[in-house]
Amino acid sequence: MSTTSYVSDKSVLDDNNLIVSRRRQYSDLDLKLKRHPAHNDITPLRDIEAVKQSIKNLVLTSKGDRLFQPWLGCGVRDLLFEPADNVTQSVIQQEIYEVIQKYEPRVEIQSVDVFDDPDTNSYKIVISFLMINLVQEVNIEFYLERVR
C-alpha cells in the first residue's frame, strides 16, 4: 500500500510555484514634444519614464485644474508660501504620498523625501517607488518652486 502526501500549506505552494505574469508596457506622450529623428513624429515615453512623468504631473497638478476631474491633484502648491519648517515639509510629504497612492496604481511607494532649499526658495522632492511589473527601485527627483 503506497501513501501519498499532499502539501496543505498554501505558503509552501506559493513559494515553489511562482506564477510570472506577462510584462505590460506603459506608454505616454512626451510633454516636451520632441521629434523622433527617423519618422518626424512625437517620441513617446515608455515604461519607467512614462510612470515618472505621470507621478510628476500628479504632484504638480492642483485640485480643480483638470476639467471634469476636479478632485484629481495635490495641494502642494498651496503650501509653497507657508513658512519653511518641519511641519510644512511633513504636510507636503503626506500630500504627495496620498495622491500617488490614490491615483497611480502602477507603483508601490517606498519613500517620499522633502528637503527645504532656502537659497532658491524651493523644496527638493525625492520619490522612491517600485513599479508593479518590475523588481527594480526607481527614483524621481524634482523641485517645487514658488512662482508668483
C-alpha positions as CSV (number, residue, x, y, z in Angstrom):
1,M,0.0,0.0,0.0
2,S,1.5,3.3,-1.0
3,T,0.7,6.5,0.7
4,T,0.7,9.9,-1.0
5,S,1.3,13.0,1.0
6,Y,-0.2,16.3,-0.2
7,V,1.0,19.7,0.8
8,S,-1.7,21.6,2.5
9,D,0.3,24.6,3.4
10,K,-0.5,27.3,0.8
11,S,2.6,29.3,1.5
12,V,4.8,26.4,0.5
13,L,2.9,26.1,-2.7
14,D,3.2,29.8,-3.4
15,D,7.0,29.9,-2.8
16,N,7.7,26.9,-5.0
17,N,5.3,27.6,-7.9
18,L,5.8,31.3,-8.8
19,I,3.4,32.5,-11.4
20,V,5.0,35.1,-13.6
21,S,2.6,37.4,-15.3
22,R,3.4,38.8,-18.7
23,R,5.1,42.1,-18.8
24,R,2.9,45.0,-19.6
25,Q,4.4,48.0,-21.4
26,Y,3.2,51.5,-20.4
27,S,3.5,54.4,-22.8
28,D,2.6,58.1,-22.7
29,L,3.2,61.2,-24.8
30,D,6.4,63.2,-24.0
31,L,5.2,66.6,-22.9
32,K,8.4,68.1,-24.3
33,L,7.1,67.2,-27.7
34,K,10.5,66.1,-29.1
35,R,10.5,64.8,-32.6
36,H,11.8,61.3,-33.5
37,P,14.7,61.8,-35.9
38,A,13.7,58.9,-38.2
39,H,10.0,59.5,-38.8
40,N,9.5,63.1,-37.6
41,D,6.7,62.1,-35.2
42,I,6.4,62.8,-31.4
43,T,8.6,60.4,-29.4
44,P,6.5,58.5,-26.8
45,L,7.8,57.8,-23.4
46,R,7.8,54.1,-22.4
47,D,7.6,52.2,-19.1
48,I,9.6,53.8,-16.3
49,E,9.8,57.2,-18.0
50,A,6.0,57.3,-18.6
51,V,5.3,56.5,-15.0
52,K,7.8,59.1,-13.8
53,Q,6.1,61.7,-15.9
54,S,2.7,60.6,-14.6
55,I,3.8,60.9,-10.9
56,K,5.3,64.4,-11.5
57,N,2.1,65.5,-13.3
58,L,0.0,64.3,-10.4
59,V,2.2,66.2,-7.8
60,L,2.3,69.4,-9.8
61,T,-1.5,69.4,-10.7
62,S,-3.6,71.4,-8.2
63,K,-7.1,70.2,-7.3
64,G,-9.6,71.7,-9.7
65,D,-7.1,72.2,-12.5
66,R,-8.4,69.3,-14.7
67,L,-11.8,69.7,-16.3
68,F,-14.3,67.0,-15.4
69,Q,-11.9,65.7,-12.7
70,P,-11.9,68.5,-10.0
71,W,-10.9,66.1,-7.2
72,L,-7.7,65.0,-9.0
73,G,-4.5,66.6,-7.9
74,C,-2.3,67.5,-5.0
75,G,-2.4,70.5,-2.6
76,V,1.3,71.2,-2.5
77,R,1.2,74.4,-4.5
78,D,-0.9,76.0,-1.7
79,L,1.8,75.0,0.8
80,L,4.7,76.7,-1.0
81,F,4.1,80.1,0.5
82,E,3.8,78.7,4.1
83,P,6.8,79.0,6.5
84,A,9.6,76.6,5.5
85,D,9.6,74.4,8.6
86,N,9.3,70.7,9.6
87,V,5.5,70.9,9.8
88,T,5.2,72.2,6.2
89,Q,7.7,69.6,5.0
90,S,5.7,66.8,6.6
91,V,2.4,68.1,5.2
92,I,3.9,68.2,1.7
93,Q,5.3,64.7,2.1
94,Q,1.8,63.4,3.2
95,E,0.0,65.2,0.3
96,I,2.4,63.6,-2.2
97,Y,2.2,60.2,-0.7
98,E,-1.6,60.3,-0.7
99,V,-2.0,61.5,-4.3
100,I,0.4,58.9,-5.6
101,Q,-1.2,56.1,-3.6
102,K,-4.7,57.1,-4.7
103,Y,-4.2,57.8,-8.4
104,E,-1.1,55.8,-9.6
105,P,-1.9,52.1,-9.3
106,R,1.2,51.1,-11.3
107,V,3.6,51.8,-8.4
108,E,4.3,50.9,-4.8
109,I,5.8,53.8,-2.9
110,Q,8.9,53.1,-0.9
111,S,9.6,56.7,0.4
112,V,8.8,60.3,-0.2
113,D,11.5,62.7,1.0
114,V,11.1,66.5,1.1
115,F,14.1,68.8,1.6
116,D,13.9,72.6,2.1
117,D,16.3,74.6,-0.1
118,P,16.2,78.2,1.4
119,D,18.7,79.6,-1.1
120,T,16.4,79.0,-4.0
121,N,13.0,79.2,-2.1
122,S,12.1,75.7,-3.2
123,Y,11.6,72.2,-2.0
124,K,13.6,69.2,-3.4
125,I,11.3,66.2,-3.7
126,V,12.7,62.7,-4.0
127,I,10.3,59.8,-4.5
128,S,11.4,56.2,-4.5
129,F,9.0,53.6,-5.8
130,L,8.7,50.1,-7.2
131,M,6.8,49.5,-10.4
132,I,4.3,46.7,-10.1
133,N,5.7,44.8,-13.1
134,L,9.4,45.3,-12.4
135,V,11.6,44.4,-9.5
136,Q,13.9,47.4,-9.5
137,E,13.6,50.5,-7.4
138,V,13.1,53.8,-9.3
139,N,13.8,57.3,-8.0
140,I,12.4,60.5,-9.3
141,E,13.7,63.9,-8.2
142,F,12.4,67.4,-8.9
143,Y,11.9,70.8,-7.3
144,L,8.8,72.6,-6.2
145,E,9.4,76.3,-6.7
146,R,7.4,79.3,-5.5
147,V,6.2,81.2,-8.6
148,R,4.1,84.4,-8.5
